[in-house]
């Protein structure tokens, strides 16, 4: 039994790591995106799930990134407290995303509601600047230690205007007040991908490498 104990513990740890990895927003988003082929926005059908790829623009006012104060449409932020040279406790995990528009050569679609923001981190774990500790304090995190301020590291992902992304979800057509009417009485329609808590809109980066991978898989 003693011989098998390290093997059992190792297997348990590996399973836990796989479960944790698969639960991350980026992994979950791309798991959903890989299940569908991307199609031109003009080919979206009402009431049918769709995956689209294009360039992002803001719809209404933007928000401000918690770290760096840059304008963005959405963000993911994780802050971890350090104990010596090792990560100790994940103290903040936040994300938010406002409505936005995706455009390709064939048209535009609105993305709104609950979003699973699976975009890549801007950088690996980095030291949290002292002037950003207000983010922690506003969240009720104790930043002062017995003799020195506690150390924290962070990573952040931003969705910004001009980014190229893929998104998938259930599509609906709704009147578009920004477009001219099709006829005398018929308003122009625009496809919307609207997420709910039970059916999130998956959003992930769609750079040149992602595009190449999609072509290979087809």
C-alpha positions as CSV (number, residue, x, y, z in Angstrom):
1,X,0.0,0.0,0.0
2,X,2.9,2.4,0.8
3,X,4.2,1.8,-2.7
4,X,1.0,2.9,-4.3
5,X,0.4,5.9,-2.0
6,X,2.7,8.4,-3.9
7,X,1.1,7.2,-7.2
8,X,-2.4,7.8,-5.9
9,X,-1.5,11.2,-4.5
10,X,0.2,12.1,-7.7
11,X,-2.8,11.0,-9.8
12,X,-5.1,13.0,-7.5
13,X,-3.0,16.1,-7.9
14,X,-2.9,15.7,-11.7
15,X,-6.7,15.4,-11.8
16,X,-7.1,18.4,-9.6
17,X,-4.8,20.4,-11.9
18,X,-6.7,19.3,-15.0
19,X,-10.1,20.3,-13.4
20,X,-8.7,23.6,-12.3
21,X,-7.2,24.3,-15.7
22,X,-10.4,23.4,-17.5
23,X,-12.5,25.7,-15.3
24,X,-10.5,28.8,-16.2
25,X,-12.4,31.3,-18.3
26,X,-9.9,31.1,-21.2
27,X,-10.1,27.3,-21.4
28,X,-13.9,27.3,-21.0
29,X,-14.4,30.0,-23.6
30,X,-12.2,28.2,-26.2
31,X,-13.9,24.8,-25.4
32,X,-17.2,26.4,-26.4
33,X,-15.7,28.2,-29.5
34,X,-14.0,25.1,-30.8
35,X,-17.4,23.4,-31.1
36,X,-18.5,25.7,-33.9
37,X,-17.1,27.0,-37.2
38,X,-16.9,30.8,-37.6
39,X,-19.2,32.2,-40.2
40,X,-19.7,35.7,-41.7
41,X,-22.0,37.9,-39.7
42,X,-24.3,38.3,-42.7
43,X,-25.0,34.6,-42.6
44,X,-26.3,34.6,-39.0
45,X,-29.8,33.2,-38.6
46,X,-32.4,34.3,-36.1
47,X,-32.7,31.9,-33.1
48,X,-29.7,29.8,-34.1
49,X,-26.3,29.5,-32.3
50,X,-23.5,31.2,-34.2
51,X,-19.8,31.8,-33.9
52,X,-18.5,35.0,-35.4
53,X,-15.0,36.6,-35.7
54,X,-14.2,40.3,-36.2
55,X,-13.0,43.6,-34.8
56,X,-14.3,45.0,-31.6
57,X,-15.7,48.5,-31.0
58,X,-17.4,49.9,-27.9
59,X,-21.1,50.3,-27.6
60,X,-21.7,53.3,-25.4
61,X,-19.3,54.3,-22.7
62,X,-16.2,52.2,-21.8
63,X,-15.0,51.2,-18.4
64,X,-11.6,51.7,-16.8
65,X,-9.1,48.9,-16.1
66,X,-8.6,48.4,-12.4
67,X,-4.8,48.3,-12.9
68,X,-3.3,50.9,-15.2
69,X,-6.6,52.9,-15.5
70,X,-6.7,52.4,-19.3
71,X,-10.1,52.5,-21.1
72,X,-11.5,49.1,-21.9
73,X,-14.7,47.3,-22.8
74,X,-14.1,44.4,-20.5
75,X,-11.4,43.0,-18.1
76,X,-10.3,40.0,-16.0
77,X,-8.1,40.6,-13.0
78,X,-6.5,38.2,-10.5
79,X,-4.4,39.3,-7.5
80,X,-2.5,36.9,-5.3
81,X,-0.8,37.5,-2.0
82,X,2.8,36.3,-1.8
83,X,4.3,34.4,1.1
84,X,8.1,34.7,0.6
85,X,8.8,33.6,-3.0
86,X,5.6,31.6,-3.3
87,X,2.0,32.5,-4.1
88,X,-0.2,32.1,-1.0
89,X,-3.8,33.2,-1.4
90,X,-5.9,34.4,-4.3
91,X,-7.4,37.5,-2.8
92,X,-9.1,39.1,-5.7
93,X,-10.7,37.6,-8.8
94,X,-12.8,40.0,-10.7
95,X,-14.2,40.4,-14.3
96,X,-16.6,42.7,-16.0
97,X,-17.6,43.3,-19.6
98,X,-19.9,45.9,-21.2
99,X,-21.8,45.6,-24.4
100,X,-19.8,45.9,-27.6
101,X,-19.9,45.4,-31.4
102,X,-18.1,42.9,-33.5
103,X,-17.7,43.8,-37.2
104,X,-16.4,41.8,-40.2
105,X,-16.4,42.4,-43.9
106,X,-20.1,41.4,-44.2
107,X,-21.7,43.3,-41.3
108,X,-22.0,44.0,-37.5
109,X,-23.3,42.1,-34.5
110,X,-24.0,43.3,-31.0
111,X,-22.6,41.3,-28.0
112,X,-24.3,42.0,-24.7
113,X,-25.4,40.4,-21.4
114,X,-23.4,37.8,-19.5
115,X,-20.0,37.1,-21.2
116,X,-17.4,34.4,-20.5
117,X,-14.3,36.6,-21.2
118,X,-11.6,34.1,-22.3
119,X,-9.1,36.6,-23.7
120,X,-5.4,36.1,-23.0
121,X,-3.6,37.7,-20.1
122,X,-1.6,40.7,-21.0
123,X,1.4,39.4,-19.1
124,X,2.5,36.8,-16.6
125,X,2.3,37.4,-12.9
126,X,3.8,40.8,-12.0
127,X,4.4,42.7,-8.8
128,X,1.4,44.8,-7.9
129,X,2.6,48.5,-7.8
130,X,2.2,50.1,-4.4
131,X,0.0,52.9,-5.9
132,X,-2.5,50.2,-6.9
133,X,-3.0,48.9,-3.4
134,X,-6.2,50.9,-3.2
135,X,-7.8,48.2,-5.3
136,X,-7.1,45.8,-2.4
137,X,-8.2,48.2,0.3
138,X,-11.5,49.0,-1.4
139,X,-12.1,45.2,-1.5
140,X,-11.5,44.9,2.2
141,X,-8.1,43.2,1.9
142,X,-5.6,43.8,4.6
143,X,-2.4,45.2,3.0
144,X,-0.3,46.0,6.1
145,X,1.8,43.3,7.7
146,X,3.4,43.2,11.2
147,X,6.5,45.2,10.0
148,X,6.1,45.7,6.2
149,X,3.3,46.0,3.7
150,X,2.3,42.6,2.3
151,X,3.4,41.7,-1.2
152,X,0.9,40.9,-4.0
153,X,1.2,39.9,-7.7
154,X,-1.4,40.4,-10.4
155,X,-2.3,39.5,-13.9
156,X,-4.9,41.3,-16.0
157,X,-6.6,40.8,-19.4
158,X,-8.3,43.6,-21.2
159,X,-10.8,43.7,-24.1
160,X,-10.3,46.9,-26.0
161,X,-11.5,48.6,-29.1
162,X,-9.7,47.4,-32.1
163,X,-9.1,43.9,-30.7
164,X,-9.9,40.9,-33.0
165,X,-12.0,38.3,-31.2
166,X,-14.3,35.3,-31.8
167,X,-17.6,35.0,-30.0
168,X,-20.3,32.4,-30.0
169,X,-23.8,32.2,-28.6
170,X,-27.5,32.2,-29.5
171,X,-28.3,34.9,-32.1
172,X,-31.4,37.1,-32.2
173,X,-32.3,39.9,-34.7
174,X,-33.5,43.2,-33.3
175,X,-34.1,46.6,-34.8
176,X,-31.0,48.7,-35.4
177,X,-31.7,52.4,-34.7
178,X,-28.3,53.4,-36.2
179,X,-29.1,52.0,-39.7
180,X,-31.5,53.3,-42.3
181,X,-34.9,51.5,-42.7
182,X,-35.1,48.7,-45.2
183,X,-38.5,49.9,-46.5
184,X,-41.0,52.5,-45.7
185,X,-42.1,50.7,-42.5
186,X,-39.5,48.0,-41.9
187,X,-36.6,48.9,-39.6
188,X,-33.2,47.6,-40.3
189,X,-32.2,44.6,-38.2
190,X,-29.0,43.7,-36.5
191,X,-28.0,40.3,-35.0
192,X,-27.4,40.2,-31.3
193,X,-25.6,37.6,-29.2
194,X,-27.1,38.0,-25.8
195,X,-25.7,36.1,-22.8
196,X,-27.5,35.0,-19.6
197,X,-26.1,33.4,-16.4
198,X,-27.1,30.0,-17.8
199,X,-25.9,30.6,-21.3
200,X,-22.8,32.8,-21.4
201,X,-21.5,34.3,-24.6
202,X,-17.9,32.9,-25.0
203,X,-15.4,35.4,-26.2
204,X,-11.8,34.6,-27.1
205,X,-8.8,36.1,-28.9
206,X,-8.8,35.6,-32.7
207,X,-5.3,36.6,-33.8
208,X,-3.5,35.2,-36.8
209,X,-2.5,32.1,-34.9
210,X,-6.1,31.3,-33.9
211,X,-7.2,31.9,-37.5
212,X,-4.6,29.4,-38.7
213,X,-5.6,26.8,-36.2
214,X,-9.3,27.2,-37.2
215,X,-8.4,26.7,-40.9
216,X,-6.4,23.6,-40.1
217,X,-9.3,22.1,-38.1
218,X,-11.7,22.7,-40.9
